[in-house]
Amino acid sequence: MSTYRAEDVTSVVEEMAQAIDERLWDRVAGAFASRVVLDYGVPELVTPDEIVARWRPMMSAFDRMRHTVDGSTVRFEPVDRARVDARFRADHHLDGAMWQLSGNYECELVMHGAQWKLTRLRMIYQDSSGDPTLLEKVRIKAGVPAPVTPSYRIERLTFSVGGERVVGLLHLPASAPLDARLPAAAVLGPITSVKEQVVAHYARRLATAGFAALTIDFRHHGESEGLPRHLESPSRKLEDIRAAIDLLASHHNVDPDRIALVGVCAGAGYVAATAASDARVKKLALVAPWLHDASLARDVYRDREVPGCPGIGVAALIEAGREARQRFDADGTAELVPTASAVDRHAAVYRDDRAFLDYYLSEQRGGIPQWGNRFAVMSWPEWLDFDAIASAPALRQPTLIVDAEAGLLPEGRRRFAAAMQQAPRVVLTDDGPFDFFDGATTIDRATAEVVAHLA
């Protein structure tokens, strides 16, 4: 990371803007990574080709444009990521009239091969001058249909946990009055995941159904702060969830007496542990839950070998994690392995079956650059020691479990349900376990069950 140069990062943003002005659309597309968060107020995960398909007709219809990017500041993050804050000004000319827009860009870039690529472009509007009707005139001239208004709006929120910034997105119904007090749910997802992955699908649907739905990047992940990066720490994630509940309870669009938690995969164990000790959580929904205790962890990881460490299975992984923690404490170096891999046996989720892991490995599914597919080795002791089933007897909230019959860890689901004092409602389907991660039809059905439960 120390060999990276700030000017190499800022030049990507500046040259992208110049390529727009010169209408060099291949160069525009080449500035971006395979999937990009494009954020003009409602963040969207899109491809470079989709960006060009949106920009080219409208921007080419202006007589000319000039984008100016300056005042850039660059922050590097381990191990291959950079963030840029910059001022921009865009002059648009048509038929002798001009419209000027100015504000800030917030950009995220990742080193791909030997090149920096944009993975996030957020435009923060501050001021405009001239003729703002030029945008509509250009749309008509270019024959571009009027934009479709989403069924939800998004409020970007930040809050602090332990002095570290957490970034979240609150999804709200577009039709709700600005002073509405809505039922709310925080939606939390799998290990090492970011808010642009699984939870985004559920939050958008919940907002469309009338809920205020919060997603976050846990500390150590995504846009949130925290070192080392890619740390899976159940205790810190529980702190983040409690802080997210604080945020919801104080938000002017949330009814504090109707707050729920929704957990997907490993997020199910985290939300259950939180709800067991927080009476502000009125209802609980667990979707495709991964719920392990010590014995299930031994079964799942029993054949895992760790080079350089004695033994196999959980004991070897815990020893590797402790040694990684010692190295990090000594010199700040975090040992990273893939979260998921079909070839690297060091991965947190290893299976010699690429088709099974396709959600994680395909860039068109969950393998997005904003995630990075990394797991800090020092995570192993706390992750393996976390008992997701221990909270079940203490839960008093009405609980829904939606899962595939042959889920990722069906024995954990059964043990959890059996341990509850108040039996949960369990809905089992014949879907594949990863259909709950990005399968539109499966998520539609699961969200419908969640909405009915939370109503």
C-alpha positions, 0 to 999 in steps of 0.5 A: 500500500505504501508504494501507491501514489495519490496522483495515480488515483486522482488521474482515474477520476479526472480522465474519466471526466475528460473522456465524457467531455470528449465522448470517448465512451470506451475510455469512460467504461474502462475507468470502472470496475466490473460492478460499480455503485453509482449514487445520485441519491439512490445508490445502484449497483451497475456495470460499466456498460450500463453506465455508458448506456445511460450517460451516452445518449443524454451527454452526447445530445449537448452541444458540448460539456466540460467537467472540471475535477479538482481539490482531490484528497486521497485516503488509502486503505489496506490492501488495495483500496483508495477513497477520493473526495473531490470538487467537481463542476460540470458545464452543459451547453445547448443552443446557446444556453448553459447549465452549470452544476457543482458539488463533490464527488466521493469515489472508491477505487480498487487496484485491479491488476496494475490499474486503479478502477472506480468501484463507487461514484457518489455525486453530492449536489451543492449548487447550480446556475444557468438554465436547469431546463436544459436537462429535460430538453436534452432528454427529449432531443435524445429520445430518452424515456422519462426516468422511472421513480423508484418505489423507495428513497434512500437516506445515507446515515453515519454513526459512531461505534467505539470512535469508528464510523459506521455507514448505513442506508435507510430505505424508506417508502417513496410514497410515505409522508416526510413526517411518517412514523414507520415500522422499521427493521435493521437487515443484517447479512452473512459473514464479511458481507457488505450492504450492496450484497444480500441485504440490499434485496430485502431492504428495497422490498421492505421499503416498498412494503411500507417499512423503514429498512436499515442496512449497514456496513459493519465495522471493518467492512465496506465503507465503514471504518475499522482495522484490520479490514475484513475482520469477522468479530461477532462481539463488535458486530453485536455492538454495531447492531445495538448502535443501529437500533439506537439510530432507528429508535431516534429517527424521525421516520421510525416508530420506536415501538415497532423495531424488528431485526432481520438476519440472513445467513450468519446475520441470523445468529447476530440479530438473535443474540442482540434481540435476546438482551434488547427489549426494543426489538419487538419481532425477529425474522431469520432467513436462510439462517447459519446458526452454529454452536461449538459442536456444529463448528467442530463438524463443519470444520473438522477436516480443515488443515492449516499449513504451519499449525499442528493438527486439523479442524477447529483447533488448528484454525484457532491457533492460526487465528491467534498467531495472526492476531499476534502478528497484527498486534506486533506490526499491524499486518493482517493476514487475509485469505479468501472468504470463499474459494473452490481452490484455496483450502485456506478460505473461510468457506472452502468447497471443491465445487465452483457451482455451489459457490457461484454466488460468491465467485461470480462478479455478476452475483455476490462477488462484487469489488466492493466486497473484496472476498477477504477474511482476516485469519485473526477472525477464527477464534472469535467466529468459531467460539460464537454460539448462535444457538445460546440466545434461543432460550432467552428470546421472547419476541415472536420469531419467524424462520424462513429457510430451504429444507436442505439449507446451509446448516439445517441442524443448527436451525432445528437446534435453535428452534427446539431451544426457544421457549416460544416456538417460532414459525418455521417456513421451509421451501425447496429453494437452493440455499443461495437462492435466498441471497440473490434469487428474485423469486425466492427473495420475493417469497421470503420477504412476503413472509417477513412482511406478514410476520412484522406487520 
